[in-house]
Amino acid sequence: MNNTFEFNRFKNLLVNDGKKYFRNFGTALIVFCCLNAIYWIFNLLFGSETMSPIRFSMLLIWTALAMMLVPEKVYGKANLSREGVSFAMMPASSLEKFLSMFLYCAVATPIIVFFGGYLVDAFLSIFPFGGFEKPIHLYSIGEIGRMMNDHSGAVRVGEATFNFTDVFSVGMMRTSLYVTILQWAAIFMLGNMLFKKHKAGKTFACYLGIGYVLSTIFGLLFITSGRLQHWMETIEGLPKSELFRIAHNASIWGVIIGILVTALLFFFTYRKIKTQKY
C-alpha cells in the first residue's frame, strides 16, 4: 500500500467521511444555517428590525461556533484508546486522513454554514413582514473595511488619524480573513486529537487561557522595561506617512506569523494522527 497518498483510496475515504459528516453533524448544519431566523421571528413578534450588518456579523459567529463543534462531532473518537481503532484501521494513510479531516472541518463547514445561512436570510427577506427589509449584502473585503471604519471610528496617534482601510490593503484584509478561518479550524482540529472528553470546551478554554497568559506576560515586559513610554514618545514625532508605513508593515508581519502558527497547528494535528497509539 502507498503509505503517502493514492487518489482512488483518498476518494473512497472522502465518501466514507462525508457519510459520517452528514450523519453526525447534518442536523447541526441545518440549525446553524437557520439561526438568523431567530431575529426574523423576534422582529415579527415585536415589530422591530435587525439591520443587515448585524445579521452579517451573526453569520460569522454561527460559522465560528460550527467550526468549534464539527471536529468533535465527526472525528471525536479518532484518538480514543478503544473506539478509535476503527479510525486507525481504515485503509488510508495518515496524510489522507488528515486531508479529509481538513476538507470537512476547515473548508466544507464554513462554506456550508455561512452561505447556507445567507440563503435562509435572503429567503426570509422576501416577506414584507419580519423586519428583514433587504437581503444581507455579501460585502467585499474592501467594503468590510469601510463598514468597520463607519462603526468603530478612527484612532488618533499624535497628529495622525488611523482607519482600517489606511493600514490594511484589500488584499491584506482578504488574506488575514482566510488565515483567521484556517487558524480557527486548526486550533479545534488539534484540540480534538489531544483531549479525550469535552474536546471543544477544553480547547476553547485553553485558547482563552494561553492568549490571556501570553498577553499578560508580554504586556508586563513591555511596560516594566520602559519600552512602552519610549515607543509612545517616538511615534508622537513621526509624520503621518511614516506611521502608516509602520502600521502596514506590522499588519504584514501579523499575517506572516498567523500563517506560520496555522501551518504548525496543522502539522501537529497530522503528526498526532500519524503517531496516535491505541
C-alpha positions in Angstrom: 0.0 0.0 0.0 1.2 3.5 -0.8 1.6 5.0 2.7 1.6 8.6 1.5 -1.2 9.3 -1.0 -3.3 7.4 -3.6 -6.1 9.2 -5.3 -8.7 6.5 -5.5 -8.2 5.5 -1.9 -8.5 9.1 -0.9 -11.7 9.5 -2.9 -13.2 6.5 -1.0 -12.1 8.0 2.3 -13.8 11.3 1.4 -17.1 9.4 0.6 -16.9 7.5 3.8 -16.1 10.6 5.9 -18.8 12.5 4.1 -21.5 10.0 5.1 -20.3 10.2 8.7 -20.1 14.0 8.5 -23.7 14.5 7.4 -25.0 11.7 9.7 -23.3 13.1 12.8 -23.4 16.8 12.0 -26.1 17.3 9.4 -28.8 18.3 11.8 -26.4 20.8 13.4 -25.6 22.3 10.0 -29.3 22.9 9.4 -29.7 24.5 12.8 -26.7 26.8 12.3 -28.0 27.8 8.8 -31.3 28.8 10.3 -30.2 30.6 13.4 -30.7 34.1 11.9 -34.4 33.2 11.6 -34.5 33.9 15.4 -34.1 37.6 14.6 -36.8 37.4 11.9 -39.2 35.8 14.5 -38.3 38.3 17.1 -38.8 41.2 14.7 -42.2 39.7 13.6 -43.4 39.5 17.2 -42.2 42.9 18.4 -42.4 44.9 15.2 -38.6 45.7 15.2 -35.9 45.5 12.5 -32.5 43.8 12.5 -30.0 45.7 10.3 -28.0 43.9 7.6 -24.6 44.4 9.2 -25.8 42.8 12.5 -27.1 39.7 10.6 -23.9 39.5 8.6 -21.9 39.6 11.8 -24.0 36.9 13.3 -23.5 34.6 10.3 -19.8 34.8 11.0 -20.4 33.9 14.7 -22.6 30.9 13.8 -19.8 29.8 11.4 -17.2 30.0 14.1 -19.4 28.0 16.5 -19.9 25.3 13.9 -16.2 25.1 13.3 -15.6 24.7 17.0 -18.0 21.7 17.2 -17.5 19.8 14.0 -14.2 18.1 14.8 -15.5 16.5 18.0 -18.9 15.5 16.4 -17.3 13.9 13.3 -13.8 12.8 14.4 -14.3 12.7 18.2 -13.3 9.0 18.5 -10.2 9.3 16.4 -7.9 9.5 19.5 -9.7 7.2 21.9 -8.0 4.0 23.0 -10.8 1.6 22.1 -13.3 3.4 19.9 -10.5 4.9 17.8 -9.4 1.6 16.5 -11.9 1.8 13.6 -10.3 5.1 12.6 -6.8 3.6 12.8 -7.8 0.6 10.7 -9.3 2.5 7.8 -7.3 1.6 4.7 -5.9 5.1 4.2 -2.6 6.8 5.0 -2.2 9.3 7.8 -1.9 12.1 5.2 -5.2 11.1 3.6 -7.0 11.0 6.9 -5.6 14.5 7.8 -6.6 15.9 4.4 -10.1 14.5 4.7 -10.4 16.0 8.2 -9.1 19.3 6.9 -11.6 19.5 4.0 -14.6 18.7 6.1 -13.6 20.8 9.2 -11.8 23.8 7.6 -13.4 24.1 4.2 -16.8 22.4 3.9 -18.2 23.6 7.3 -17.6 27.4 7.0 -18.8 27.4 3.4 -22.0 25.4 4.2 -22.9 27.3 7.3 -22.1 30.8 6.0 -23.7 30.6 2.6 -26.5 28.3 3.8 -27.3 30.9 6.5 -27.1 33.6 3.8 -29.7 31.8 1.6 -32.1 31.3 4.5 -31.7 35.0 5.4 -32.3 36.1 1.8 -35.4 33.9 1.6 -36.8 35.5 4.8 -36.1 39.0 3.5 -38.6 38.3 0.6 -41.5 38.6 3.0 -42.8 42.1 3.7 -43.0 41.4 7.4 -40.4 40.1 9.9 -38.0 43.1 9.9 -35.7 41.8 7.1 -36.2 44.7 4.6 -33.4 43.6 2.3 -31.0 40.7 2.0 -27.6 40.7 3.6 -25.1 42.4 1.3 -22.2 40.0 0.8 -19.6 42.6 1.5 -16.4 42.6 -0.5 -13.3 42.7 1.7 -12.8 46.4 1.0 -16.4 47.1 1.9 -16.0 45.2 5.2 -13.1 47.6 5.9 -15.2 50.6 5.2 -18.0 49.2 7.4 -15.5 48.7 10.2 -14.4 52.3 9.8 -18.0 53.5 10.0 -18.8 51.5 13.1 -15.5 51.8 15.0 -14.4 55.3 14.2 -10.8 56.5 13.8 -7.9 56.0 16.1 -5.6 59.0 16.8 -1.9 58.6 17.4 -0.2 62.0 17.8 -1.3 64.1 14.8 -2.3 61.0 12.7 -5.7 59.5 12.4 -6.0 55.8 11.6 -8.8 53.9 9.9 -8.8 50.2 9.0 -8.5 51.0 5.3 -5.5 53.2 5.9 -3.5 50.4 7.4 -4.9 47.2 5.7 -5.0 46.9 1.9 -7.9 44.9 0.4 -5.5 42.1 -0.4 -4.1 42.1 3.2 -7.6 42.1 4.7 -8.7 39.2 2.5 -5.5 37.2 3.4 -6.0 38.0 7.1 -9.6 36.7 6.9 -8.7 33.5 5.3 -5.8 32.9 7.7 -8.1 33.5 10.6 -10.6 31.0 9.4 -7.9 28.3 8.8 -6.3 29.1 12.2 -9.6 28.7 14.0 -10.1 25.3 12.3 -6.5 24.2 13.1 -7.0 25.0 16.8 -10.0 22.8 17.2 -8.7 20.0 14.9 -5.6 19.8 17.1 -7.7 20.0 20.3 -9.9 17.2 19.1 -6.8 15.0 18.7 -5.3 16.0 22.1 -8.2 15.8 24.5 -10.3 12.7 25.3 -13.5 14.3 26.6 -15.2 17.7 26.3 -12.9 18.4 23.4 -14.4 21.7 22.1 -14.9 23.2 25.6 -11.4 22.3 26.8 -9.8 23.6 23.5 -11.7 26.9 23.8 -10.7 27.2 27.5 -7.0 26.6 26.6 -7.2 29.1 23.7 -8.5 31.8 26.1 -6.1 30.8 28.8 -3.0 30.8 26.6 -4.0 34.1 25.0 -4.5 35.7 28.4 -1.2 34.5 29.8 0.8 35.5 26.8 -0.8 38.9 26.5 -0.2 39.5 30.2 3.5 38.4 30.1 4.3 40.5 27.0 2.4 43.4 28.3 4.2 43.4 31.7 7.6 43.0 30.0 6.8 45.9 27.6 5.6 48.2 30.4 8.3 47.3 33.0 11.1 47.6 30.6 10.1 51.2 29.8 9.7 50.5 26.1 6.1 51.5 26.1 6.8 55.0 27.2 9.8 55.2 24.8 7.7 53.9 21.9 4.9 56.4 22.6 7.4 59.3 22.7 9.0 58.1 19.4 5.8 57.8 17.4 4.5 61.1 18.6 7.1 62.9 16.5 6.8 60.8 13.3 5.0 62.1 10.2 1.7 60.5 9.3 3.1 58.7 6.3 5.7 57.1 8.4 3.2 56.0 11.0 1.0 54.4 8.2 4.1 52.6 6.9 4.9 51.2 10.3 1.4 50.1 10.9 1.1 48.5 7.5 4.4 46.6 8.0 3.2 45.4 11.4 0.0 44.1 9.8 2.1 42.2 7.2 4.2 40.6 10.0 1.0 39.7 11.8 -0.3 37.8 8.8 3.0 36.1 8.3 3.1 35.0 11.9 -0.5 33.9 11.7 0.3 31.7 8.6 3.3 30.1 10.4 1.3 29.4 13.5 -1.6 27.9 11.5 0.8 25.7 9.5 2.4 24.5 12.7 -1.0 23.6 14.2 -2.0 21.7 11.1 1.4 19.9 11.2 0.9 18.9 14.9 -2.5 17.6 14.0 -1.1 15.5 11.2 1.7 14.2 13.5 -0.8 13.3 16.2 -2.9 11.3 13.7 0.3 9.5 12.5 1.7 8.7 15.9 -1.6 8.0 17.8 -1.4 4.8 19.9 -4.4 2.5 20.5 
